[in-house]
Amino acid sequence: MAHPLSPLWSARSIAVVGASDRPGALGRLPVEFLQRYGFAGAIHPVRPDGAEVLGLPSYPSVRACPDGVDLAMILVAADKVPAAVDDCVSAGVPAAIVCASGFAETSDEGAALQDEVVAKARAGGLRLVGPNCIGSVGVANRQVTSFSPLFAGEQTRLVDGPLGFVSQSGALGYGAVSLAFERGLGLGWVVNTGNGADVTALEAMAAVAAEPGCLGLLGYVETLADGDALRRVAASGVPVALLKAGRSDAGQRAAASHTGALAAGDRVVDAALRQLGIARAHDVDELLDFGDAFVQPRRPAGPRVAVVTTSGGSGILAADEVDATGLQLAELAATTVRELDAIVPAYGATANPVDVTAAVMSRPELFDRAPDALVDDAGVDLVVACFCVLTGTDVDAVVASLARAAERSGKPVLAARTGADHLAPGAAAALRAAGIPTYPTPARAVRAAAALHRTVECDVSDRHAGVSRRKRHTQREGAGVPGAGIGERELKVLLAEAGLPVPIGRLATDGADAAAAVTEVGGRAVLKAVVAGLTHKSEAGGVALDVTPADAAQVYDRLAALGGDVLVEELVGGGVEALVGVAASPLGPVLTVGVGGVLTELLNDVALRLLPVGRADVEQLVDETRLGTLLSGVRGAAPSDRDALVDLVLDIAALVETWPAGFELDLNPVSVTGHGVRILDAAYIGPEAP
């Protein structure tokens, strides 16, 4: 069965509501473009007076159009859109594009009108794209249901290909489409979602990914607020790259806790995309570069890159970028090096990067052997070939050699060709036709290779293991859900009831009771001020360490003066201090793990993941920060109990699954000793907190 959104690119009949015959009119352009680019289906202009539009008969309503309508393009003013939607619903149209502006992007009144339109459409089974939308294109279907000026260009040619492109922005999106066509990058499906009032950019991307022949997805988005939809796109089975605008956006609750401050804004987006195996581009050119890598069908088995170059400088630049992107320079086998020694001049280099030198280009039979030697090496997952000033007949030899190596090995081969186009005008097209993505610089080629690797390295098979195990435990123990104003002591009781390790302790009622409590917990204690709203106790002087019974009363009086209770807990000595937290984000709850203690914000050394997570995720979180090194033992210190910390994080991730949305949980520090973990400080901020 066809996807409900497939009419956006594969309609058989299209109604243009608000069609006009006046040259340059918005209502004329889609009809003109559909005819110009060869749409073979039925085009039904809809206008009340029945006048012809570009030689086509018009109809007074969508209901009056013959033989049914697959897609309606609504180009009337905002106040007339509700009636047009009613007409589409009555006609049984499955999808419509609302182009008008004047909705939620302009005012509260516009937002109310948008809600009305969406409610009408949903009640009638009509899917709406837009409003404030430029339209969609199905290149194979020659379906240009858009009024973008791109399609009025005399030189514009549709370039078909296996990539989908979805953009929230119309103007920027179709500008990027024009650049893709100009470089010869084929796009099979193009959708602009505008306000995304019904069909969102992520939903459109998932629909495009389901199309047979789709090899990759590119997207421009300004908001990401649906973690489940993002997961569906990531799970589509095709490589995905996003250009996410608004990188400087700060979290609204950044000051609420350590975790909230560290898990805010764009940092969450970056972590989520990395976790889900979605490549993140930082400008339009880079997004299209990634698309060039996606359209070749070969995928790397790992991160190990072999660089072959005719220029030592290009090799160095490529190696630098390999390191910067998290790929690895492959360690070549001895047999590979021996084979390269027979090819490369003495003044070249056979270590990776392999510098065959420009001299080898004059002997095609020698260069021909270098790519084969590299792809035959079991320690190489992909190859980046870098050339400078590639000219004339050199192109033919390079194309043949690289294409054969890629096809024979099944390993991706990407090329960098640093030099003016006029030196070899057909080089880029020849390489593209041979399935070899080509870039103007080594760094861009390597970044594209890294994006390709990122989209295939993500393994979510372990993601629910810790959650499922912990669910059984918490159900057996009857772990509760914290109240909005819960204090540290009550929160630790709740955590202890869930089987999590917290220090022994209790609240003290006065100085004498504090001394007795210190004795009860072993004679050396930590005293803390428990004051509503006081999250950062150390900074406020609300923590006293290594308190004995003799000085407990004096310390109690000082802490009680801060206006709250005083908590007495056993002193947990030594250990690596970690932070474990969970905070709300538009994409869902975010787990934060990193270096904790009083230097948390100063070091700012944490890693993030969307929940749920599995053991592999948590292991990676630890290793992405200095925490991994600290736990292994530094400067003679004994190793700490890493497994206990990982177990604790998995337990926390499972425990909070039933907690109300919008909370923050801050466990900092968590002491990791050689034989376990203890949650030394804990804070909870409920969803209703400001």
C-alpha positions in Angstrom: 0.0 0.0 0.0 1.3 3.4 -0.9 2.3 5.7 1.9 -0.3 8.4 2.7 2.3 11.1 1.8 3.4 9.5 -1.5 1.1 11.9 -3.5 3.6 14.6 -2.6 6.0 13.1 -5.2 4.0 10.5 -7.1 0.5 11.9 -7.7 -1.5 10.8 -10.7 -3.8 13.9 -10.6 -3.3 17.3 -9.1 -5.7 20.1 -8.3 -4.3 23.6 -8.1 -6.7 25.5 -5.9 -6.6 29.3 -6.7 -5.1 28.7 -10.2 -4.6 31.8 -12.3 -3.8 32.4 -16.0 -2.1 35.7 -15.3 1.7 35.6 -16.1 3.8 35.6 -13.0 0.8 35.0 -10.7 1.4 32.6 -7.8 -1.6 30.5 -8.9 -0.2 30.1 -12.4 3.4 28.9 -11.6 2.6 25.3 -10.4 0.5 24.7 -13.5 3.3 26.2 -15.7 6.0 24.1 -14.0 4.0 20.9 -14.1 3.6 21.4 -17.9 7.2 22.6 -18.4 8.9 19.6 -16.7 6.7 17.0 -18.2 4.2 15.8 -15.6 2.3 13.1 -17.3 -0.7 13.0 -14.9 -3.9 15.1 -14.8 -3.7 18.8 -13.9 -6.9 20.3 -12.7 -6.9 24.1 -12.2 -9.6 25.1 -9.6 -11.1 28.6 -9.8 -14.7 29.9 -9.4 -15.1 31.4 -12.8 -14.3 28.3 -14.9 -11.8 30.2 -17.1 -9.0 28.2 -18.8 -5.5 28.2 -17.3 -2.6 27.7 -19.7 -5.0 25.9 -22.1 -6.5 23.6 -19.4 -10.1 23.7 -18.4 -10.7 24.8 -14.8 -13.3 23.6 -12.3 -15.2 25.5 -9.6 -14.2 23.1 -6.8 -12.0 20.1 -6.1 -15.2 18.0 -5.8 -16.0 18.9 -9.4 -12.6 17.7 -10.8 -13.0 14.5 -12.8 -11.6 11.0 -11.8 -10.6 12.0 -8.3 -7.6 14.0 -7.1 -4.5 12.6 -5.4 -2.9 15.9 -4.3 -4.3 19.4 -3.9 -2.1 22.5 -4.0 -3.9 25.3 -2.1 -2.8 28.7 -3.2 -5.6 30.9 -1.9 -5.3 33.5 0.9 -5.1 32.3 4.5 -8.8 33.2 5.3 -10.0 31.1 2.4 -8.0 28.0 3.3 -10.6 26.5 5.7 -13.1 26.4 2.9 -10.6 24.9 0.5 -9.7 22.2 3.1 -13.4 21.4 3.5 -13.6 21.1 -0.3 -10.7 18.7 -0.3 -12.1 16.6 2.5 -15.4 16.3 0.6 -13.6 15.2 -2.5 -11.7 12.5 -0.6 -8.3 14.0 -1.4 -5.6 12.2 0.7 -3.0 15.0 0.8 -2.8 18.8 0.3 -0.1 21.5 0.3 -1.1 24.8 1.9 1.1 27.5 0.5 -0.4 30.6 2.1 1.3 32.5 4.9 -0.5 34.3 7.7 -0.8 31.4 10.2 1.2 30.5 13.3 4.3 32.2 12.0 2.6 35.6 12.2 0.3 36.0 15.2 -1.9 34.3 17.9 -4.9 34.8 15.5 -2.9 33.1 12.8 -2.1 30.2 15.2 -5.8 29.8 16.0 -6.6 29.7 12.2 -3.8 27.1 11.7 -5.3 24.9 14.5 -8.7 25.2 12.9 -7.4 24.1 9.5 -5.5 21.2 10.9 -8.5 20.0 13.0 -10.7 20.1 9.9 -8.1 18.1 7.9 -7.5 15.5 10.5 -11.2 15.0 11.1 -11.6 14.4 7.4 -8.6 12.1 6.9 -6.6 14.7 4.9 -2.9 15.1 5.5 -1.7 18.7 5.3 1.8 20.0 4.3 2.4 23.5 5.4 1.1 26.1 5.8 3.6 28.8 4.7 5.1 26.2 2.3 6.6 26.3 -1.1 5.7 22.7 -2.1 7.2 19.4 -3.1 8.9 17.8 -6.1 8.9 14.2 -7.4 11.7 14.2 -9.9 11.1 10.8 -11.4 7.4 11.7 -11.8 8.4 15.1 -13.2 6.0 16.5 -10.6 6.9 20.1 -9.7 4.2 21.0 -7.2 6.0 24.2 -6.2 6.2 27.8 -7.0 9.9 28.2 -6.2 11.6 30.6 -8.6 14.2 27.8 -9.1 11.9 26.2 -11.6 11.5 29.3 -13.6 15.2 29.4 -14.4 16.1 28.9 -18.0 19.1 26.7 -17.1 17.2 24.6 -14.4 17.2 20.9 -15.2 15.8 18.3 -12.8 18.5 15.8 -11.8 17.0 12.5 -10.7 18.7 10.4 -8.1 18.3 8.2 -5.0 18.4 11.0 -2.4 15.5 12.5 -0.5 15.7 16.2 0.6 13.3 17.6 3.2 13.5 21.2 4.4 11.5 23.3 6.9 12.6 26.4 5.1 11.3 26.9 1.6 13.7 29.5 0.2 16.8 28.0 1.7 15.7 24.5 0.9 15.1 25.1 -2.8 18.4 27.1 -2.9 20.1 24.0 -1.7 18.2 21.9 -4.3 19.5 24.2 -7.0 23.1 23.7 -5.7 22.6 19.9 -5.7 21.3 19.9 -9.3 24.2 22.2 -10.3 26.8 19.7 -9.0 25.0 16.8 -10.6 23.7 15.4 -7.3 20.4 13.7 -8.0 17.4 14.2 -5.7 14.4 11.9 -6.2 12.1 13.5 -3.6 12.0 17.1 -2.4 9.6 18.3 0.3 9.2 21.7 2.1 7.1 21.4 5.2 6.8 25.1 6.2 5.1 25.4 9.6 4.8 21.7 9.9 1.4 22.1 11.4 0.4 18.5 10.5 3.1 16.8 8.5 6.4 17.5 10.1 9.8 17.4 8.5 10.7 14.2 10.4 7.5 12.5 9.3 8.2 13.5 5.7 11.7 12.2 5.9 10.5 8.8 7.2 8.0 8.6 4.4 10.7 9.4 1.8 13.0 6.8 3.3 10.3 4.1 2.8 10.4 4.8 -1.0 12.0 2.0 -3.0 15.4 3.1 -4.3 16.0 5.7 -1.6 19.7 5.5 -0.6 19.9 8.5 1.7 18.1 11.4 3.3 19.2 15.0 3.7 17.3 17.5 5.8 17.3 21.1 6.9 15.5 21.6 10.2 15.0 24.6 12.6 13.4 22.7 15.4 13.7 19.2 16.8 11.1 18.4 19.4 10.0 14.8 18.7 12.5 12.2 19.9 10.3 9.3 18.8 10.0 10.7 15.3 13.8 11.2 15.1 14.3 7.6 16.1 12.0 6.4 13.4 14.0 8.4 10.8 17.2 7.0 12.2 15.8 3.5 12.1 14.7 3.8 8.4 17.7 1.8 7.2 19.1 4.6 5.0 21.9 7.1 5.8 20.6 10.4 7.2 22.3 13.8 7.4 20.7 16.9 9.0 21.6 20.5 8.9 20.1 21.8 12.2 19.9 25.6 12.5 19.8 27.5 15.8 23.0 26.0 17.3 23.3 28.9 19.8 19.9 28.2 21.5 20.3 27.9 25.3 18.2 25.6 27.5 15.4 27.4 29.4 16.3 25.8 32.7 20.0 25.9 32.4 20.6 27.2 35.9 18.2 24.8 37.7 20.9 22.1 38.4 24.3 20.9 37.3 22.6 18.5 34.9 20.3 21.1 33.5 23.2 23.5 32.9 25.2 20.9 31.1 22.4 19.2 29.1 21.0 22.2 27.4 20.2 23.5 23.9 22.3 22.4 21.0 24.5 20.1 23.0 21.5 17.8 23.4 20.8 17.9 19.6 24.4 17.1 18.8 24.4 14.1 21.3 21.1 12.8 20.0 22.1 12.8 16.4 25.4 11.1 17.2 23.7 8.5 19.4 21.2 7.7 16.6 23.7 7.5 13.8 22.6 10.7 12.1 25.4 12.7 10.5 25.3 16.4 11.3 26.2 19.0 8.7 27.2 22.5 9.6 26.4 24.3 6.3 24.6 23.6 3.0 27.8 22.6 1.1 28.6 20.0 3.8 25.1 18.6 3.7 25.4 18.1 0.0 28.9 16.6 0.4 27.4 14.0 2.7 24.7 13.3 0.1 27.4 12.6 -2.5 28.8 10.0 -0.2 25.4 8.5 0.5 24.5 7.9 -3.1 27.3 5.5 -3.7 25.9 2.1 -2.5 29.0 0.8 -0.6 29.2 1.2 3.1 32.3 1.0 5.4 32.6 -1.9 7.8 34.6 0.3 10.2 36.4 3.6 10.7 39.8 2.6 9.3 40.8 4.9 6.4 43.6 4.5 3.9 44.7 7.7 2.2 46.5 7.6 -1.2 47.7 10.8 -2.7 49.8 12.4 -5.4 50.7 15.2 -3.0 52.3 15.0 0.4 50.5 18.1 1.5 47.1 16.6 0.6 48.0 13.5 2.6 48.8 15.6 5.7 45.5 17.5 5.4 43.6 14.3 5.0 45.3 12.7 8.0 44.6 15.7 10.1 40.9 15.5 9.3 40.8 11.8 9.9 41.9 12.5 13.4 39.5 15.4 13.9 36.5 13.4 12.7 37.1 10.4 14.9 38.0 8.1 12.0 41.3 6.1 12.2 44.3 5.9 9.8 44.5 2.3 8.9 47.6 0.4 9.9 48.6 -1.3 6.6 49.6 -4.9 6.6 53.3 -5.8 5.8 52.2 -7.4 2.5 50.4 -4.2 1.5 53.5 -2.1 2.2 55.7 -4.4 0.2 53.4 -4.2 -2.7 53.4 -0.4 -2.5 57.2 -0.4 -2.2 57.3 -1.8 -5.7 55.1 1.0 -7.0 56.0 4.2 -5.1 59.3 6.1 -5.9 61.9 6.2 -3.2 61.0 9.9 -2.5 57.4 8.9 -1.9 55.9 7.2 1.2 54.3 3.8 1.6 53.1 4.4 5.2 49.5 5.6 5.5 49.0 8.2 4.1 50.4 6.7 0.9 52.2 9.3 -1.2 52.6 7.8 -4.7 53.8 11.2 -5.9 52.8 13.0 -9.1 55.5 11.1 -11.0 53.4 7.9 -10.8 50.6 9.6 -12.7 52.8 9.4 -15.9 52.8 5.6 -15.6 49.1 4.6 -15.3 50.0 0.9 -15.0 51.8 1.7 -11.7 49.1 3.9 -10.1 46.6 1.3 -11.2 48.0 -1.1 -8.6 47.9 1.2 -5.6 44.1 1.4 -5.0 43.9 -2.4 -5.5 46.6 -3.0 -2.9 44.8 -0.8 -0.4 41.3 -2.2 -0.7 42.7 -5.7 -0.6 44.1 -5.0 2.9 41.7 -6.5 5.5 42.6 -3.6 7.9 41.2 -1.0 5.5 37.5 -0.1 5.6 37.4 2.8 3.1 39.8 4.7 0.9 40.2 8.4 0.3 42.2 9.3 -2.8 43.6 12.8 -3.1 44.8 14.4 -6.3 46.1 17.9 -7.2 45.8 19.5 -10.6 44.4 16.5 -12.3 44.4 17.1 -16.0 43.7 15.6 -19.4 44.0 11.8 -19.9 45.0 11.3 -16.2 41.3 11.4 -15.5 40.5 8.3 -17.4 43.1 6.3 -15.7 42.1 7.5 -12.2 38.4 6.8 -12.8 39.0 3.3 -14.1 41.4 2.4 -11.3 39.3 3.8 -8.4 36.0 2.4 -9.8 37.4 -1.0 -10.3 38.9 -1.1 -6.8 35.6 0.0 -5.2 33.4 -2.4 -7.2 35.7 -5.4 -6.7 36.1 -4.9 -2.9 32.7 -3.4 -2.0 34.5 -0.8 0.0 33.7 2.9 -0.4 36.3 5.0 -2.3 36.1 8.8 -2.2 38.2 11.2 -4.1 39.5 14.7 -3.5 40.5 16.7 -6.6 42.1 20.0 -5.7 42.3 22.0 -8.8 40.3 24.3 -11.1 37.5 22.7 -13.0 38.9 23.9 -16.4 42.0 21.7 -15.9 39.8 18.6 -16.3 36.2 19.7 -17.1 34.7 16.2 -17.1 36.5 14.8 -14.1 33.8 15.3 -11.5 31.1 13.9 -13.8 33.2 10.9 -14.8 34.0 10.1 -11.2 30.3 10.5 -10.2 29.2 8.3 -13.0 31.7 5.7 -11.8 30.3 5.8 -8.2 33.2 7.7 -6.8 32.1 10.8 -4.8 34.5 13.7 -5.5 35.3 16.8 -3.5 37.5 19.9 -4.0 39.6 19.4 -0.8 40.9 16.4 1.2 39.2 17.7 4.4 35.8 17.7 2.7 36.3 14.2 1.4 37.3 12.9 4.8 34.3 14.7 6.5 32.0 13.0 4.0 33.6 9.6 4.7 33.1 10.2 8.5 29.5 11.1 7.9 29.0 7.8 5.9 30.7 5.9 8.7 28.6 7.5 11.4 25.4 6.4 9.7 26.4 2.7 9.8 28.2 2.5 13.1 25.2 2.9 15.4 24.1 -0.3 17.1 20.9 -0.1 19.2 20.5 -3.8 19.9 21.6 -3.4 23.5 19.6 -0.2 24.2 16.8 -1.8 26.2 18.7 -4.4 28.1 19.4 -2.4 31.2 16.0 -0.9 31.2 14.2 -4.3 31.1 16.4 -5.7 33.9 15.9 -2.7 36.1 12.1 -2.6 35.5 11.7 -6.0 37.2 13.8 -4.9 40.2 11.9 -1.7 40.8 8.6 -3.4 40.4 9.6 -5.9 43.1 10.9 -3.3 45.4 8.0 -0.9 44.9 10.1 2.1 44.1 8.1 5.3 44.2 7.9 8.5 42.2 9.3 11.7 43.9 7.0 14.6 44.8 7.7 18.0 43.4 9.2 19.5 46.6 11.2 16.4 47.8 14.3 17.2 49.7 17.7 15.4 49.6 17.0 13.1 52.6 13.6 12.0 51.2 15.0 11.5 47.7 17.8 9.3 49.1 15.3 7.2 51.0 13.4 6.7 47.7 16.6 5.8 45.9 17.6 3.4 48.7 14.2 1.7 48.5 14.9 1.2 44.8 18.1 -0.6 45.7 20.5 2.2 44.9 23.6 2.9 47.1 23.3 5.9 49.3 25.3 6.8 52.5 24.0 5.9 55.9 22.5 9.0 57.6 19.6 10.9 59.1 18.4 14.4 59.9 19.5 15.9 63.2 17.2 17.9 65.4 19.7 20.0 67.3 23.4 20.2 68.1 23.4 17.4 70.6 21.4 15.2 68.3 23.9 16.0 65.5 26.8 14.7 67.7 24.9 11.5 68.4 24.2 11.1 64.7 27.9 11.4 63.9 28.6 8.7 66.4 25.9 6.5 64.8 27.4 6.7 61.3 30.9 5.8 62.4 32.4 8.8 64.2 33.3 10.8 61.1 30.6 12.4 59.1 29.5 14.9 56.4 26.9 17.5 57.5 24.8 19.2 54.9 22.2 22.1 55.0 19.0 20.9 53.4 17.3 24.1 52.2 14.5 24.3 49.7 15.9 25.6 46.4 19.5 25.3 47.5 20.9 23.0 44.8 24.5 24.0 44.8 25.3 23.4 48.5 29.1 23.6 48.4 29.0 27.1 46.8 26.7 28.3 49.5 28.9 26.9 52.3 26.2 24.3 53.1 28.6 21.3 53.4 31.0 20.4 56.1 33.4 17.4 55.7 35.0 15.1 58.2 33.0 16.3 61.2 33.6 14.5 64.5 31.2 14.3 67.5 33.2 17.0 69.3 32.6 19.7 66.7 29.2 18.5 65.4 27.1 20.9 67.5 29.0 24.0 66.3 28.8 22.8 62.7 25.1 22.1 63.1 24.4 25.6 64.3 26.2 27.2 61.4 24.3 25.0 58.8 20.9 25.4 60.5 21.3 29.2 60.2 21.0 28.8 56.4 17.3 28.2 57.1 16.6 24.5 56.7 17.3 21.0 58.1 20.7 19.5 58.7 21.5 16.1 57.3 24.2 13.9 58.9 25.8 11.2 56.8 28.7 8.8 57.0 31.9 10.1 55.5 32.8 8.2 52.3 36.5 8.6 51.7 38.4 8.6 48.5 37.0 7.6 45.1 36.5 9.3 41.8 33.7 11.8 41.7 31.2 11.4 38.9 28.1 13.2 37.9 25.0 11.2 36.8 21.9 13.2 35.9 18.7 13.2 33.9 17.1 16.4 32.5 14.2 17.2 30.3 14.7 18.3 26.7 12.5 18.8 23.7 13.6 15.4 22.4 12.8 13.6 25.7 14.8 12.8 28.8 18.5 13.2 28.5 21.1 11.2 30.5 24.2 13.1 31.5 27.4 11.3 32.7 30.8 12.9 33.4 33.3 14.3 35.8 31.5 15.5 39.0 32.2 17.3 42.2 32.9 20.9 42.8 34.6 21.3 39.4 31.6 20.1 37.4 30.8 23.4 35.6 34.5 24.5 35.4 35.6 21.3 33.6 32.3 20.9 31.7 33.4 17.4 30.9 30.2 15.3 30.4 28.6 13.2 27.6 24.9 12.9 26.8 22.4 10.3 25.5 18.7 10.2 25.0 16.9 7.7 27.1 16.5 4.7 26.9 20.1 3.5 26.9 21.8 0.1 27.1 25.1 -0.9 28.6 27.1 -0.1 25.4 25.7 3.4 25.5 26.8 3.9 29.1 30.3 2.5 28.5 30.7 5.0 25.6 29.5 7.8 27.8 32.2 7.1 30.4 34.9 6.9 27.7 33.9 10.1 26.0 35.0 12.1 29.1 38.0 12.1 31.3 36.0 9.9 33.7 37.1 6.8 31.8 40.8 7.7 32.4 40.2 8.6 36.0 38.4 5.3 36.8 41.3 3.3 35.3 43.6 4.8 37.9 46.1 7.7 37.4 49.4 8.6 39.0 49.6 5.4 41.0 45.9 5.4 42.1 44.2 2.0 42.1 41.4 1.5 39.5 37.9 2.4 40.6 34.8 0.1 40.2 33.8 1.1 36.6 31.2 -1.8 36.4 29.5 -0.6 39.5 29.1 2.9 38.0 27.8 1.6 34.7 25.2 -0.6 36.7 24.2 2.5 38.7 23.6 4.5 35.5 21.5 1.8 34.0 19.5 1.5 37.2 18.9 5.2 37.2 17.9 5.2 33.6 15.3 2.5 34.2 14.1 4.0 37.5 13.1 7.4 36.0 11.2 5.9 33.1 7.9 6.2 35.0 8.7 9.6 36.5 6.7 12.6 35.2 8.0 14.4 32.1 10.0 17.6 32.6 11.9 16.7 35.8 15.6 17.1 36.6 17.6 14.6 38.7 21.1 15.6 39.7 23.3 13.0 41.4 26.6 14.9 42.0 29.0 13.7 43.3 28.7 10.0 42.9 31.7 8.5 44.5 33.3 5.6 42.6 35.7 3.7 44.9 37.6 0.5 44.2 34.7 -1.6 45.4 31.4 0.1 44.6 29.6 3.5 44.3 27.8 5.8 46.6 25.4 8.7 45.7 26.8 11.4 48.0 24.5 14.2 46.9 21.1 14.1 45.2 18.6 16.7 44.0 15.2 16.5 42.3 13.5 19.4 40.5 9.9 18.7 39.6 8.3 19.6 36.3 6.3 22.5 37.8 9.5 24.2 39.2 10.3 27.5 37.5 
